[in-house]
Amino acid sequence: MGSFSIWHWLIVLVIVLLIFGTKKLRNIGGDLGGAVKNFKEAMREEQATPKVEEKRDGSTVEGEVTGRTKQQ
């Protein structure tokens, strides 16, 4: 009773196909794939460009130089 057999899953699949239809399921799959692709691209862009944060006193974080320093 705890696990479903392959026949249970096939019946569920047939019922889902009858309710939603193949075209709507294909559109949902395409939308989901596009969302995942956009998310991966955004994560890749975020890693490529380091984020520089400024503190309230105007100093920077992550080592960005805002002015010239004296060399000794």
Phi, psi and omega in degrees: 000338184282331183241152179263146177272175180297329181291323176298315181294324178294320179295317177299317179299317179296318180296317178298317178297322179292323182286309187267329183085156185288327182294314181294320178295323178294319178295319178297318178297319179294319178296318179294318178296320178295321179294318179295319179297315178296322178296316179297319178297319179295321178293321179295318178295321180295322179286330183286324181253113180292142182272127179251122180251147177249140175281171182293335181274005176094351178282158184255161177245155179073024167077015178285133180272125181259344180211173179282146177247155178285134174258134182256000000 
